[in-house]
Amino acid sequence: MTDRKLALEAWESLFRAQHELLAAMGADFEGTTITQAEYDVLLTVTRSPEMTARLRDVTANMLISQPSVSRLVDRMVSSGLLTKSADPEDGRGSLLTATDAGAHSFRSVATVHGRSIAERMSSLSNEELRTLHSLTQKLRGA
């Protein structure tokens, strides 16, 4: 049986660590052409085959509500970061494709942001990083 007090302490520590890391990494987006939320959308889209992803897949990877994702995507389409078209396999769905400008904006921020993540995670050894990855995957699958 899991120790309830220990479970709560571990959860709080994980939650606070995530909050503090995300707040610190917010600086990675200051003065860039895209916001952190736009980066998250472009992360899913640019890593998909032909830099095209279903809107539902983008929504599933985001930590905001579906209506908020839809509004964000519409703003990104208007600003030229994405194109949006009907999904031929799902009449109610949409396909999002990164434009050249969107892919370029993503790559320019990803380089800096990737270094920032690696620097902040460098207090952990490679073995600890593997353990953290395994544990968070296990929690996500629970």
C-alpha positions as CSV (number, residue, x, y, z in Angstrom):
1,M,0.0,0.0,0.0
2,T,1.3,3.4,-1.0
3,D,2.2,5.8,1.9
4,R,-0.4,8.6,1.5
5,K,1.7,11.3,3.1
6,L,4.7,10.4,1.0
7,A,2.6,10.3,-2.1
8,L,1.3,13.8,-1.4
9,E,4.8,15.1,-0.6
10,A,6.2,13.6,-3.9
11,W,3.3,15.1,-5.9
12,E,3.8,18.5,-4.4
13,S,7.5,18.4,-5.0
14,L,7.0,17.3,-8.6
15,F,4.3,20.0,-9.2
16,R,6.5,22.8,-7.7
17,A,9.5,21.7,-9.6
18,Q,7.5,21.8,-12.9
19,H,6.1,25.2,-12.0
20,E,9.5,26.6,-11.1
21,L,11.1,25.2,-14.2
22,L,8.4,26.4,-16.6
23,A,8.5,29.9,-15.0
24,A,12.3,30.1,-15.4
25,M,12.1,28.8,-19.0
26,G,9.5,31.5,-19.9
27,A,12.5,33.8,-20.3
28,D,13.5,31.6,-23.3
29,F,10.6,33.2,-25.2
30,E,11.2,36.9,-24.4
31,G,12.0,38.8,-27.5
32,T,11.2,35.9,-29.9
33,T,8.7,35.8,-32.7
34,I,6.5,33.1,-31.0
35,T,5.0,32.6,-27.6
36,Q,5.5,29.5,-25.5
37,A,2.0,28.3,-26.4
38,E,2.7,28.7,-30.1
39,Y,6.0,26.9,-29.6
40,D,4.1,24.0,-28.1
41,V,1.8,23.8,-31.1
42,L,4.7,24.0,-33.5
43,L,6.6,21.3,-31.6
44,T,3.9,18.8,-32.4
45,V,3.3,20.0,-36.0
46,T,7.0,20.2,-37.0
47,R,7.8,16.8,-35.6
48,S,5.0,15.2,-37.6
49,P,5.5,13.7,-41.0
50,E,5.6,16.5,-43.6
51,M,5.2,19.0,-40.8
52,T,1.5,18.2,-40.7
53,A,-0.6,17.1,-37.7
54,R,-4.2,16.7,-36.9
55,L,-5.7,19.4,-34.7
56,R,-6.9,16.7,-32.3
57,D,-3.3,15.5,-31.8
58,V,-2.1,19.0,-31.1
59,T,-4.9,19.5,-28.6
60,A,-4.0,16.2,-26.9
61,N,-0.5,17.4,-26.3
62,M,-1.5,20.8,-25.0
63,L,-2.2,21.7,-21.4
64,I,-5.0,24.1,-22.3
65,S,-8.6,23.4,-23.2
66,Q,-9.8,22.5,-26.7
67,P,-11.5,25.8,-27.3
68,S,-8.3,27.6,-26.3
69,V,-6.2,25.5,-28.6
70,S,-8.6,26.3,-31.5
71,R,-8.4,30.0,-30.9
72,L,-4.6,29.8,-30.6
73,V,-4.4,27.9,-33.9
74,D,-6.6,30.4,-35.6
75,R,-4.3,33.2,-34.5
76,M,-1.3,31.2,-35.7
77,V,-3.0,30.7,-39.1
78,S,-3.7,34.5,-39.3
79,S,-0.1,35.3,-38.4
80,G,1.2,32.9,-41.1
81,L,2.8,30.3,-38.8
82,L,0.4,27.5,-39.8
83,T,-2.0,26.6,-42.5
84,K,-5.3,24.8,-41.7
85,S,-7.2,22.5,-44.0
86,A,-10.0,19.9,-43.8
87,D,-8.8,16.4,-42.7
88,P,-9.8,14.1,-45.6
89,E,-10.0,11.1,-43.2
90,D,-12.1,12.9,-40.6
91,G,-14.9,15.2,-41.8
92,R,-15.0,17.1,-38.6
93,G,-11.2,17.4,-38.1
94,S,-8.5,19.7,-39.4
95,L,-4.9,19.3,-40.5
96,L,-2.4,21.8,-39.5
97,T,0.8,22.4,-41.5
98,A,3.7,24.5,-40.4
99,T,4.5,27.2,-43.0
100,D,8.2,28.0,-43.8
101,A,7.9,31.0,-41.4
102,G,6.4,28.8,-38.7
103,A,9.1,26.1,-39.0
104,H,11.8,28.8,-39.1
105,S,10.4,30.5,-35.9
106,F,10.2,27.2,-34.2
107,R,13.7,26.2,-35.1
108,S,15.2,29.5,-34.0
109,V,13.5,29.2,-30.6
110,A,14.1,25.5,-30.2
111,T,17.8,25.9,-30.3
112,V,17.9,28.3,-27.4
113,H,15.1,26.5,-25.5
114,G,16.8,23.1,-25.9
115,R,20.0,24.5,-24.4
116,S,18.0,26.0,-21.6
117,I,16.3,22.7,-20.8
118,A,19.6,20.8,-20.9
119,E,21.2,23.4,-18.6
120,R,18.4,23.3,-16.1
121,M,18.3,19.5,-16.1
122,S,22.1,19.2,-15.8
123,S,21.8,19.0,-12.0
124,L,20.7,15.4,-12.6
125,S,23.0,12.6,-13.8
126,N,22.2,10.7,-17.0
127,E,21.0,7.8,-14.8
128,E,18.7,10.1,-12.8
129,L,17.4,11.6,-16.1
130,R,16.6,8.0,-17.3
131,T,14.9,7.3,-14.0
132,L,12.9,10.5,-14.1
133,H,11.8,9.8,-17.6
134,S,10.8,6.3,-16.7
135,L,8.8,7.4,-13.7
136,T,7.0,10.2,-15.4
137,Q,6.1,7.8,-18.3
138,K,4.8,5.4,-15.7
139,L,2.7,8.1,-14.1
140,R,1.3,9.2,-17.4
141,G,0.3,5.6,-18.2
142,A,-1.4,5.1,-14.9
